[in-house]
Amino acid sequence: MKPTPFSARFLRLCLGMALFATSALAQSSAPDSQIVHAPAAPKDRVRGPVTDARTPLKGQTRRMSSTAVDLGQVSPSMPSGRMVLWLRRSAEQRAQLGQYLSQVQNPASANYRHWMTPAGYGAVYGISDHDLAAVQQWL
């Protein structure tokens, strides 16, 4: 396996930590008597090639002033400032995460306080290597 560049590891760690922080309030109705086994690696969810075509994200971007004019593309060397990209977990990942969180917080569970590392969390509940490469290529 080829070593992952620092930026990819850092992005995966940040995504994993963000997912963990946002899922701390997740509730699950799964029974606590079963031991949670680490799920398989995340599945690829980017289904096609990433293109430069513009896709409007409704409700996700600031509205431009009525006097603003789109002047087209800027130089690739222009700094873009801060950008936050949130990626949603799959329904399967949400269900597995809810079960995991309920078990690590239940004193009667065999997994009580068996915490994951941030890297392990990102590897299990984050995005796949293929999807990470697609996002990095797009950025």
C-alpha positions in Angstrom: 0.0 0.0 0.0 1.3 3.4 -1.0 2.0 5.8 1.9 -0.7 8.5 2.2 0.5 12.1 1.8 0.3 14.3 4.9 -2.5 16.4 3.5 -4.7 13.3 2.9 -4.1 12.0 6.4 -4.8 15.4 7.8 -8.0 15.8 5.8 -9.2 12.3 6.8 -8.4 13.0 10.5 -10.3 16.3 10.4 -13.3 14.7 8.7 -13.3 11.9 11.2 -13.1 14.3 14.1 -15.9 16.4 12.7 -18.1 13.3 12.1 -17.4 12.1 15.7 -18.3 15.5 17.2 -21.5 15.8 15.2 -22.6 12.3 16.0 -22.1 12.4 19.7 -25.8 13.2 20.1 -26.9 10.4 17.9 -29.4 8.0 19.4 -29.8 4.4 18.5 -32.6 1.9 19.2 -30.2 -1.0 18.5 -30.0 -3.7 21.3 -27.0 -3.2 23.6 -26.4 -6.9 24.2 -24.5 -7.5 21.0 -20.8 -6.7 20.7 -20.0 -4.2 18.0 -17.4 -5.5 15.6 -15.5 -3.0 13.5 -17.4 -2.5 10.3 -15.7 -2.9 6.9 -14.0 0.0 5.3 -16.3 2.7 3.8 -17.7 2.0 0.4 -17.1 4.3 -2.6 -19.9 6.8 -3.0 -18.5 9.0 -5.8 -20.2 7.4 -8.8 -18.8 9.3 -11.8 -15.9 11.5 -12.9 -15.6 14.8 -11.1 -15.8 17.6 -13.7 -15.4 21.4 -13.7 -19.1 21.8 -14.5 -20.8 24.2 -12.1 -23.4 22.7 -9.8 -25.4 25.0 -7.7 -25.8 24.0 -4.1 -29.1 25.2 -2.9 -29.1 26.8 0.5 -25.3 26.2 0.9 -23.8 29.4 -0.6 -24.1 33.0 0.3 -26.4 35.1 -1.8 -24.6 37.6 -4.0 -25.4 41.3 -3.8 -27.9 42.4 -6.4 -25.1 44.6 -7.8 -22.6 41.7 -7.9 -21.4 40.6 -11.2 -19.8 37.2 -12.0 -16.5 38.0 -13.8 -15.7 34.4 -14.5 -12.8 32.2 -13.4 -9.9 33.6 -11.4 -6.2 32.7 -11.5 -5.5 29.3 -10.0 -2.9 30.9 -7.8 -5.5 33.2 -6.1 -6.0 32.2 -2.4 -9.5 31.1 -1.7 -9.5 31.7 2.0 -11.4 29.3 4.2 -13.8 26.7 2.9 -15.6 24.0 4.9 -16.8 20.9 3.1 -19.2 18.6 5.0 -19.7 15.1 3.8 -22.6 13.1 5.0 -22.3 9.5 6.2 -24.2 6.8 4.5 -27.3 5.4 6.2 -25.4 2.2 6.9 -22.6 4.2 8.6 -25.1 6.2 10.6 -26.7 3.0 11.9 -23.4 1.4 12.8 -22.2 4.5 14.5 -25.3 4.8 16.5 -24.9 1.2 17.7 -21.2 1.7 18.5 -22.0 4.9 20.5 -24.7 3.3 22.5 -22.5 0.3 23.4 -19.4 2.3 24.5 -21.6 4.4 26.8 -23.5 1.4 28.3 -21.8 -0.1 31.4 -23.6 -3.4 30.7 -22.0 -3.7 27.3 -18.9 -5.7 26.5 -17.7 -2.6 24.5 -18.1 -0.2 27.4 -15.4 2.5 27.2 -13.6 0.7 24.3 -12.9 3.9 22.4 -11.6 4.3 18.9 -8.7 6.4 18.0 -9.4 9.4 15.7 -7.5 7.6 12.8 -9.5 4.4 13.4 -12.8 6.4 13.5 -12.0 8.2 10.3 -11.0 4.8 8.6 -14.3 3.2 9.7 -16.9 6.0 9.6 -15.2 8.5 7.2 -14.9 8.4 3.4 -13.2 5.8 1.2 -9.8 6.4 -0.2 -11.3 6.7 -3.7 -13.8 9.4 -2.6 -11.0 11.2 -0.7 -8.9 11.3 -3.9 -11.9 12.5 -5.9 -12.5 15.4 -3.4 -8.8 16.3 -3.4 -8.7 16.3 -7.1 -11.8 18.5 -7.3 -10.4 20.9 -4.8 
